[in-house]
Amino acid sequence: MKKQYSLISLSVLLMLAGTSVSHADDGGFFSSFTSFFDRKKEVMPVKNEVYNEECGDCHFHYQPGFLPEASWRKLMAAKALEDHFGENAELDEDVRSEMETFLVNHSADKSSFKRSKKVMASLKDGEAPLRITDVRYIRRKHHEIPEKLIKQKKVKSLSYCDACHTKADEANYDDDTVVIPNHGNWTW
């Protein structure tokens, strides 16, 4: 009987290890293995200093797992950066290329993280939204929040993820980390 439990335990560990290897988009076997059990990291955290620096200077550094590759390619095109939502966000070609590669390699359609898969499931074939707030999954997750709470001065719009998601920079979008300014915790 003891041998049978050992074989079952070993089988379970091997299955989990196999699953972890397939989740290698977050930085390696052991970090994948722990994130398999950590349901809070439902999109891959941003681990790219150039992206954090260049994009994070102007706005929240969105995790690449919220948009598909086609969206990131459109957003990071040199011409598109000249008029990036009304701002000039031009970059040196080396920096632009490095950031585009990072975003594409970790896009929603290449990710094994839970929310990235939900993003992809909500998109029609070939759909490439330019704003995360245009993704149906994201809109659906926020549809019950009264507009006055979203448009208030301390939040402004859904594009300010970190205004309410207190651990957004850690890629933690769990409901229990949501605190809406002038309202408090949000219960879904």
Number of C-alpha atoms within 10 A of each C-alpha: 6 7 8 9 10 11 12 12 12 12 12 12 12 12 12 15 17 13 15 22 15 14 20 16 18 22 11 13 18 14 14 20 19 11 18 18 11 10 14 17 20 20 27 26 19 20 13 12 11 14 20 17 11 16 15 13 10 10 13 16 19 23 23 26 30 28 27 27 22 17 22 26 17 16 20 23 14 18 13 15 18 15 13 14 12 8 10 12 18 17 15 8 10 9 14 20 15 13 22 20 16 18 25 21 18 27 25 29 21 17 24 20 21 16 20 26 18 15 20 23 14 15 17 9 8 9 13 19 18 17 14 19 18 15 19 18 19 17 13 11 10 15 9 9 12 9 12 11 16 20 12 12 10 14 19 13 16 18 16 17 20 19 20 21 20 18 16 23 16 16 19 20 22 15 13 13 16 22 17 18 15 10 8 10 14 13 8 10
